[in-house]
Amino acid sequence: MTSIRPVKDESKLGSAPSGRGSSEADAARLTAGTFIAVVVAHVMADFMGMSVWPVYKTLAGLDVAKAGWIATVIAMSGTALQPLFGSLADRFGPRRVILLGTLLTSFALLLGPLTDYQATLDRLLPALFGLSGFYLVMFIILAAGRLGQDMFHPAGAGLAGTFSARRGSTFLAVFIAVGSIGFGLSQIGFRTVYNSFGHHTEILLIPAAILWAIIWKWCRPAEVSLLRRISVIASLKSLRPVAGPILVLFLILAISAGVNSGLFFLLPEFAHEKGYPAWIGQGGAFGLIIIGATMFMVPMGHLADRIGRRRTLIAMMIMSAVSYHALVRLTVPVPAFIVLCIVGGAFLGTVNPLGVAFGQRIAPRENVSIVSAILMGWAWCLGGTVPSIVGELYVRLGHNASKALMWLGLANIVMVLLGFLLPKVADNKD
């Protein structure tokens, strides 16, 4: 994987100390600027793209089962390509992949005004694959946004994980935690603009363009040497010595992603069913869960670096399973539910960064992006099937979101059992 540290000019090694100090200061500024740019890009990518889909389907009055299948098809198609994007980042450098990915995610901001043209699009465009003209255009916009997210994440996570070999979990946790702020604000932010500006969510393209310009200026990782570029197949073959642990991590993160995506997908219906205020179902509960995850990720990353990634990951999986069932089974007053969302999010949101950091630790350093893509992309691809499953369960169980989510929670038991198959070697690897 590309190092973000600039390559030093060997011809200047014998220069005056003041020159070395200036060069080191420039390198430090470049490194800090690159990390900030990647973190800002993560906020953008997670705020836009497919993150707004669960609340948009409710605001636009879409069919829940059909919306679930759309989410599944798009998620599986895009995330399956993440290892390819990760390999491209490893071969040619992450800058281009990051810039293009964040640009594509902004397409999702066009969903808002599309709502007002449903009848027009249905009249002008023929139905295809069982989707009317409105659903087809919506599918294309959503697919573009999701593709941008799938391009960005392996390159961004791989880059963030190379800042420090000893503190990789901490740096990756900061990257994911700050990005989660965008993820957590996505639904309530989209809902606010959607309702306040007459569905004109494209207004958000203005701040998005400003942030993208900042990323373009500051994201300057070192270019990859031609001698270090290897193909996707060669990258995958180099992972053979750690194929078993990577497979276990993949299954753990796929279950975690699936359970979380199913929960997020049915949160609007779940909150309405429990009798909570509308703001809780339309982005509020989702945002509270992400706030809890954001506050907890960095401390847990630091803890994993100190006491070991394996034991920290297993502990978080157990607490994640317990908090999930408390969240979907208990009926409590609104203040208690708010606390439950934050506490539950603290555990639900830490499994992914700890698992990815574990995988980066045991994998060859030159293949960090493709490992990140497997553990984030392919795992999310498998987990992306869950919205369609819980959507169908919701309908078949008499439109009962609580029962559908309880059935989904059984997968957490499998996730915890898989955790004990992980090797202990990564905890002590230098």
C-alpha positions as CSV (number, residue, x, y, z in Angstrom):
1,M,0.0,0.0,0.0
2,T,1.2,3.5,-0.7
3,S,2.8,5.3,2.2
4,I,1.5,8.8,2.6
5,R,4.9,10.0,3.8
6,P,6.7,11.9,1.0
7,V,9.8,10.3,-0.4
8,K,12.9,12.1,0.7
9,D,15.5,13.3,-1.8
10,E,18.7,11.4,-1.0
11,S,20.8,14.1,-2.6
12,K,19.9,16.4,0.3
13,L,20.8,14.1,3.1
14,G,24.1,16.0,3.7
15,S,22.5,19.4,3.8
16,A,22.6,21.8,6.7
17,P,20.5,21.0,9.8
18,S,18.3,23.9,9.1
19,G,17.5,22.5,5.7
20,R,16.7,19.1,7.2
21,G,14.4,20.7,9.7
22,S,12.6,22.6,7.0
23,S,12.2,19.5,5.0
24,E,10.9,17.5,7.9
25,A,8.4,20.3,8.7
26,D,7.2,20.3,5.1
27,A,6.8,16.6,5.2
28,A,4.9,16.8,8.5
29,R,2.5,19.5,7.0
30,L,2.0,17.3,3.9
31,T,1.2,14.3,6.0
32,A,-1.2,16.2,8.3
33,G,-2.9,17.8,5.3
34,T,-3.3,14.5,3.6
35,F,-4.8,12.9,6.7
36,I,-7.2,15.8,7.2
37,A,-8.3,15.7,3.5
38,V,-9.0,11.9,3.7
39,V,-11.0,12.4,6.9
40,V,-13.0,15.2,5.3
41,A,-13.6,13.0,2.2
42,H,-14.9,10.3,4.5
43,V,-17.4,12.7,6.1
44,M,-18.6,13.6,2.6
45,A,-18.8,10.1,1.3
46,D,-20.8,8.8,4.3
47,F,-23.1,11.8,4.4
48,M,-24.2,11.3,0.8
49,G,-24.4,8.2,-1.4
50,M,-26.7,5.5,-0.2
51,S,-26.7,6.7,3.4
52,V,-29.9,8.8,2.8
53,W,-31.9,5.9,1.3
54,P,-33.6,4.6,4.5
55,V,-35.1,8.0,5.4
56,Y,-35.8,9.0,1.7
57,K,-37.9,5.9,1.1
58,T,-40.1,7.0,4.0
59,L,-40.3,10.7,3.0
60,A,-41.1,9.8,-0.6
61,G,-43.7,7.2,0.4
62,L,-41.9,4.3,-1.4
63,D,-42.9,0.7,-1.1
64,V,-40.8,-0.8,1.7
65,A,-40.2,-4.2,0.2
66,K,-39.3,-2.7,-3.2
67,A,-37.0,-0.2,-1.6
68,G,-35.3,-3.1,0.2
69,W,-34.7,-4.9,-3.0
70,I,-33.3,-1.8,-4.7
71,A,-30.9,-1.3,-1.8
72,T,-29.8,-4.9,-1.9
73,V,-29.1,-5.0,-5.7
74,I,-27.2,-1.7,-5.7
75,A,-25.2,-2.5,-2.5
76,M,-24.2,-6.0,-3.8
77,S,-23.3,-4.7,-7.2
78,G,-21.1,-1.9,-6.0
79,T,-19.4,-3.4,-3.0
80,A,-18.4,-6.5,-5.0
81,L,-16.1,-4.2,-6.9
82,Q,-14.4,-2.8,-3.9
83,P,-11.4,-5.2,-4.1
84,L,-10.9,-3.9,-7.7
85,F,-10.9,-0.3,-6.5
86,G,-8.6,-1.3,-3.6
87,S,-6.1,-2.9,-6.0
88,L,-6.3,0.2,-8.3
89,A,-5.4,2.3,-5.2
90,D,-2.5,0.0,-4.4
91,R,-1.2,0.1,-7.9
92,F,-1.7,3.7,-9.0
93,G,-2.1,5.6,-5.7
94,P,-5.2,6.4,-3.8
95,R,-5.6,10.1,-4.7
96,R,-7.5,9.6,-8.0
97,V,-9.8,7.0,-6.5
98,I,-10.6,9.2,-3.5
99,L,-11.4,12.2,-5.6
100,L,-13.6,10.4,-8.1
101,G,-15.4,8.4,-5.4
102,T,-16.3,11.5,-3.3
103,L,-17.5,13.3,-6.5
104,L,-19.9,10.4,-7.4
105,T,-21.4,10.2,-3.9
106,S,-22.9,13.7,-4.5
107,F,-25.4,12.3,-7.1
108,A,-27.6,11.1,-4.2
109,L,-28.4,14.7,-3.4
110,L,-30.6,14.7,-6.6
111,L,-33.0,12.3,-5.0
112,G,-35.0,15.1,-3.3
113,P,-36.3,17.0,-6.3
114,L,-36.9,13.8,-8.2
115,T,-39.9,13.1,-5.9
116,D,-41.9,15.9,-7.6
117,Y,-41.5,14.3,-11.0
118,Q,-42.7,10.9,-10.3
119,A,-45.9,11.1,-12.5
120,T,-43.9,12.8,-15.3
121,L,-41.1,10.2,-15.3
122,D,-43.6,7.3,-15.2
123,R,-45.4,8.8,-18.2
124,L,-42.2,9.5,-20.3
125,L,-40.1,6.5,-19.6
126,P,-41.1,2.8,-20.1
127,A,-41.1,0.3,-17.3
128,L,-38.0,-1.9,-17.2
129,F,-37.3,-5.0,-15.0
130,G,-40.5,-4.3,-13.1
131,L,-39.5,-0.7,-12.3
132,S,-41.5,2.3,-13.5
133,G,-39.7,5.3,-15.0
134,F,-39.5,7.1,-11.7
135,Y,-38.0,4.0,-10.0
136,L,-35.5,3.6,-12.9
137,V,-34.1,7.1,-12.6
138,M,-34.0,6.8,-8.9
139,F,-32.1,3.5,-9.2
140,I,-29.5,5.1,-11.5
141,I,-28.9,8.1,-9.2
142,L,-28.7,5.9,-6.1
143,A,-26.3,3.5,-7.9
144,A,-24.0,6.3,-8.9
145,G,-23.9,7.5,-5.3
146,R,-23.2,4.0,-3.9
147,L,-20.5,3.4,-6.5
148,G,-18.7,6.5,-5.3
149,Q,-18.8,5.2,-1.7
150,D,-17.5,1.9,-2.9
151,M,-14.6,3.6,-4.7
152,F,-13.7,5.7,-1.8
153,H,-13.7,3.4,1.2
154,P,-10.9,0.9,0.3
155,A,-8.6,3.6,-0.8
156,G,-9.4,5.9,2.2
157,A,-9.2,3.1,4.8
158,G,-6.0,1.7,3.3
159,L,-4.4,5.1,3.4
160,A,-5.5,5.9,6.9
161,G,-4.1,2.6,8.2
162,T,-0.6,3.3,7.0
163,F,0.1,6.3,9.2
164,S,1.5,4.2,11.9
165,A,2.4,0.5,12.2
166,R,2.1,0.5,16.0
167,R,-1.0,2.8,16.2
168,G,-2.8,1.6,13.1
169,S,-6.0,0.8,15.1
170,T,-6.1,4.3,16.5
171,F,-5.5,6.1,13.2
172,L,-8.1,3.9,11.5
173,A,-10.5,4.5,14.3
174,V,-10.1,8.3,14.0
175,F,-10.7,8.0,10.2
176,I,-13.9,5.9,10.7
177,A,-15.2,7.8,13.7
178,V,-15.0,11.2,12.0
179,G,-16.5,9.7,8.9
180,S,-19.3,8.4,11.0
181,I,-20.3,11.9,11.9
182,G,-21.3,12.4,8.2
183,F,-23.0,9.0,8.3
184,G,-24.9,10.0,11.5
185,L,-26.0,13.4,10.2
186,S,-26.9,12.1,6.7
187,Q,-30.6,11.1,7.4
188,I,-31.6,13.9,9.7
189,G,-29.7,16.5,7.5
190,F,-31.3,15.2,4.3
191,R,-34.7,15.2,6.0
192,T,-34.3,18.7,7.3
193,V,-33.3,20.1,3.9
194,Y,-36.0,18.0,2.2
195,N,-38.8,19.4,4.3
196,S,-37.5,23.0,4.7
197,F,-36.7,23.7,1.0
198,G,-39.5,21.9,-0.7
199,H,-37.6,18.7,-1.6
200,H,-34.7,20.7,-3.1
201,T,-31.8,18.7,-1.5
202,E,-29.6,19.6,-4.5
203,I,-28.8,22.8,-2.5
204,L,-26.4,20.7,-0.5
205,L,-24.2,20.4,-3.7
206,I,-22.8,23.9,-2.9
207,P,-21.0,23.0,0.4
208,A,-20.2,19.6,-1.2
209,A,-18.3,21.4,-4.0
210,I,-16.4,23.5,-1.5
211,L,-15.3,20.5,0.5
212,W,-14.3,18.6,-2.7
213,A,-12.0,21.5,-3.7
214,I,-10.3,21.3,-0.3
215,I,-9.8,17.6,-0.7
216,W,-8.3,18.1,-4.2
217,K,-5.8,20.6,-2.8
218,W,-4.7,18.8,0.4
219,C,-4.9,15.1,-0.5
220,R,-1.3,14.5,-1.7
221,P,-0.1,11.0,-0.9
222,A,3.1,9.8,-2.4
223,E,2.9,8.3,-5.9
224,V,3.4,4.6,-6.3
225,S,6.6,3.3,-7.8
226,L,6.2,1.4,-11.1
227,L,8.2,-1.5,-9.6
228,R,5.6,-1.9,-6.8
229,R,2.5,-2.2,-9.0
230,I,1.0,-5.6,-9.0
231,S,-2.2,-7.0,-10.5
232,V,-5.5,-7.8,-8.6
233,I,-4.9,-11.5,-9.0
234,A,-1.3,-11.2,-7.7
235,S,-2.6,-9.2,-4.7
236,L,-5.1,-11.8,-3.8
237,K,-2.6,-14.7,-4.2
238,S,-0.3,-12.9,-1.8
239,L,-2.9,-13.3,0.9
240,R,-2.8,-17.1,0.9
241,P,-0.8,-17.4,4.1
242,V,-3.5,-15.5,6.0
243,A,-6.5,-16.7,4.0
244,G,-8.1,-18.5,7.0
245,P,-8.1,-15.5,9.4
246,I,-9.2,-13.2,6.6
247,L,-12.2,-15.5,5.9
248,V,-13.2,-15.5,9.5
249,L,-12.9,-11.7,9.7
250,F,-14.9,-11.4,6.5
251,L,-17.8,-13.5,7.9
252,I,-17.8,-11.5,11.2
253,L,-17.9,-8.2,9.5
254,A,-20.5,-9.4,6.9
255,I,-22.8,-10.3,9.8
256,S,-22.1,-7.1,11.6
257,A,-22.8,-5.0,8.5
258,G,-25.9,-7.0,7.7
259,V,-27.4,-6.6,11.2
260,N,-26.6,-2.9,11.3
261,S,-28.0,-2.3,7.8
262,G,-31.2,-4.2,8.6
263,L,-31.6,-2.2,11.8
264,F,-31.0,1.1,10.0
265,F,-33.4,0.2,7.2
266,L,-36.3,-0.5,9.5
267,L,-35.7,2.2,12.1
268,P,-38.4,4.5,10.7
269,E,-41.0,1.8,10.8
270,F,-39.7,0.5,14.2
271,A,-39.9,4.0,15.8
272,H,-43.4,4.6,14.5
273,E,-44.5,1.1,15.8
274,K,-43.1,1.9,19.2
275,G,-45.0,5.2,19.3
276,Y,-41.9,7.4,19.4
277,P,-41.9,11.0,17.9
278,A,-41.4,11.3,14.2
279,W,-38.0,12.9,14.5
280,I,-36.7,9.7,16.1
281,G,-37.7,7.5,13.2
282,Q,-36.7,10.0,10.5
283,G,-33.0,10.1,11.3
284,G,-32.9,10.8,15.0
285,A,-32.4,7.3,16.3
286,F,-30.0,6.6,13.5
287,G,-28.0,9.7,14.4
288,L,-27.9,8.8,18.1
289,I,-26.5,5.4,17.3
290,I,-23.8,6.9,15.1
291,I,-23.0,9.4,17.9
292,G,-22.4,6.6,20.3
293,A,-20.2,4.8,17.8
294,T,-18.2,7.9,17.0
295,M,-17.5,8.6,20.7
296,F,-16.4,5.1,21.3
297,M,-14.3,4.2,18.2
298,V,-11.1,6.1,19.0
299,P,-10.9,4.9,22.7
300,M,-11.5,1.3,21.6
301,G,-8.9,1.7,18.8
302,H,-6.4,2.9,21.4
303,L,-7.3,0.1,23.8
304,A,-6.9,-2.5,21.0
305,D,-3.4,-1.2,20.3
306,R,-2.5,-1.5,24.0
307,I,-4.1,-4.8,25.1
308,G,-4.5,-6.6,21.8
309,R,-6.9,-6.5,18.8
310,R,-8.3,-10.0,19.2
311,R,-9.5,-9.7,22.8
312,T,-10.9,-6.2,22.2
313,L,-12.7,-7.3,19.1
314,I,-14.3,-10.3,20.8
315,A,-15.4,-8.2,23.8
316,M,-17.0,-5.6,21.5
317,M,-18.8,-8.4,19.5
318,I,-20.4,-9.7,22.7
319,M,-21.4,-6.3,23.9
320,S,-22.7,-5.5,20.4
321,A,-25.0,-8.6,20.4
322,V,-26.3,-7.7,23.9
323,S,-27.0,-4.0,23.1
324,Y,-28.7,-4.9,19.8
325,H,-31.3,-7.2,21.5
326,A,-31.8,-4.6,24.3
327,L,-32.5,-2.0,21.6
328,V,-35.1,-4.0,19.6
329,R,-36.8,-5.9,22.4
330,L,-37.3,-3.2,25.1
331,T,-40.0,-0.6,25.1
332,V,-38.9,2.3,27.1
333,P,-39.7,6.0,27.5
334,V,-38.1,8.4,25.0
335,P,-35.3,9.6,27.2
336,A,-34.3,6.1,28.1
337,F,-34.5,5.1,24.4
338,I,-32.1,8.0,23.5
339,V,-29.6,6.7,26.1
340,L,-30.1,3.1,24.8
341,C,-29.4,4.2,21.2
342,I,-26.1,6.0,22.2
343,V,-24.9,3.1,24.4
344,G,-25.9,0.6,21.8
345,G,-24.2,2.5,19.0
346,A,-21.0,2.6,21.1
347,F,-20.8,-1.2,20.7
348,L,-22.5,-1.8,17.4
349,G,-20.2,0.7,15.7
350,T,-16.8,-0.6,16.9
351,V,-16.8,-4.1,15.5
352,N,-16.1,-2.9,11.9
353,P,-13.0,-0.6,12.6
354,L,-11.5,-3.2,15.0
355,G,-12.0,-6.0,12.5
356,V,-10.5,-4.0,9.6
357,A,-7.6,-3.0,11.7
358,F,-7.1,-6.6,12.7
359,G,-7.0,-7.6,9.0
360,Q,-4.6,-4.9,8.1
361,R,-2.3,-6.0,10.9
362,I,-2.0,-9.6,9.7
363,A,-1.9,-8.9,6.0
364,P,1.2,-7.9,3.8
365,R,1.7,-4.2,4.1
366,E,1.7,-3.7,0.3
367,N,-1.9,-5.0,0.1
368,V,-3.6,-3.0,2.8
369,S,-6.1,-1.4,0.4
370,I,-7.3,-4.7,-1.1
371,V,-7.6,-6.3,2.4
372,S,-9.6,-3.3,3.5
373,A,-11.8,-3.8,0.3
374,I,-12.4,-7.4,1.1
375,L,-13.3,-6.7,4.8
376,M,-15.3,-3.6,4.0
377,G,-16.4,-4.2,0.4
378,W,-17.2,-7.9,0.1
379,A,-18.3,-8.1,3.7
380,W,-20.7,-5.2,3.1
381,C,-21.8,-6.8,-0.2
382,L,-22.9,-9.9,1.7
383,G,-24.4,-7.7,4.4
384,G,-26.2,-5.7,1.8
385,T,-28.6,-8.5,1.2
386,V,-30.2,-7.9,4.6
387,P,-32.5,-4.9,3.7
388,S,-34.3,-7.1,1.2
389,I,-34.6,-9.9,3.8
390,V,-35.9,-7.7,6.6
391,G,-38.2,-5.9,4.1
392,E,-39.8,-9.2,3.2
393,L,-39.9,-10.3,6.8
394,Y,-41.6,-7.0,7.7
395,V,-44.3,-7.6,5.2
396,R,-44.8,-11.3,6.0
397,L,-44.9,-10.7,9.7
398,G,-47.9,-8.3,9.3
399,H,-45.8,-5.1,9.0
400,N,-44.2,-5.8,12.4
401,A,-40.7,-4.2,12.5
402,S,-39.9,-5.4,16.0
403,K,-40.4,-9.1,15.2
404,A,-38.4,-8.7,12.0
405,L,-35.5,-7.2,13.8
406,M,-35.6,-9.8,16.6
407,W,-35.3,-12.6,14.0
408,L,-32.4,-10.7,12.4
409,G,-30.6,-10.5,15.8
410,L,-30.1,-14.3,15.9
411,A,-27.2,-13.7,13.5
412,N,-25.3,-12.0,16.3
413,I,-24.8,-15.4,18.0
414,V,-23.0,-16.8,15.0
415,M,-20.8,-13.6,14.9
416,V,-19.7,-14.0,18.5
417,L,-18.8,-17.7,18.0
418,L,-16.7,-16.9,14.9
419,G,-14.7,-14.4,17.0
420,F,-13.1,-17.3,19.0
421,L,-11.7,-18.7,15.8
422,L,-9.4,-15.7,15.2
423,P,-5.7,-16.2,15.7
424,K,-3.8,-14.6,18.6
425,V,-0.7,-13.8,16.5
426,A,-1.9,-10.3,15.5
427,D,-1.9,-9.1,19.1
428,N,1.9,-9.5,19.3
429,K,3.0,-8.7,15.8
430,D,5.6,-5.9,15.6
